[in-house]
Amino acid sequence: MKDTIFTITENKKIAKDVYRMTLKGDTEEIKRPGQFVNIKLDGLYLRRPISVCDCEGDTLTLIYKVVGKGTRQMSLMKERETLNILTGLGNGYDTSLSESTPLLLGGGVGVPPLYLLAKELISQEKKVTVVLGFNTADEVFYEEEFRSLGCDVTVVTVDGSYGKRGFVTDALPSLYSYFYTCGPEPMLKAVYQKTDTSGQLSFEERMGCGFGACMGCSCKTLTGYKRICKDGPVMKKEEILWTD
């Protein structure tokens, strides 16, 4: 974990209420796809956790959805403004566990961390299939970016206004060796129930500190209580204990 000042180089709207922010700074603590950063914002007590979409050299890419005061404040920031960011948080995805044909399933703002994951898997010469799920056509983003990496991409929307109608679980391919997913909990539970291989699920959770001190994001698993921010946000399928 490292506390670093980053400089904004771009902050652009890319879909309904969704923005892409690129920044320059020290990214050395970002070791794995699926990790997140925690952003300090003026006038707000708690930092805002945002998943890492991409990290290359000293360039960090974040994609976030405007859902409250903090993300609204971020959306108004301009180039050359700076942010205090804690980097290298969370465990991230383990790419060594997947075989030759991994499947990536992303829902809404659960899509961004899968981009860096796809880059790493493709660098390992694996054939990557991606299913991206959104509510409506105006929420769709990063379809072409995944295609540019060489992924086989399917987009689904709940209302059928773009791509296939339905949920990500309605577009599961017939063959895949392992899965990775990120999205809202109802989607993760459906993926858990409908996939027939092992996999890793990244959970979205409200976090107080972001590095395991406050215990506010603890959840019960088959191997005991775990902190989503420190021991997660990624968990293996076999350790998840669903509660109603």
Secondary structure, DSSP 8 states (H G I E B T S, - for coil): -EEEEEEEEEEEEEETTEEEEEEES--TT--STT-EEEEE-TT-SS-EEEEEEEEETTEEEEEEE--SHHHHHHHT--TT-EEEEEEEES----GGG--SSEEEEEEGGGSHHHHHHHHHHHHTT---EEEEEESSGGG--SHHHHHHHT-EEEEEETTSSSSEES-GGGG--S--SEEEEEE-HHHHHHHHHH--S-EEEEE----SSSSSSS-TTEEEETTEEEETTTT-SEEEGGGB----
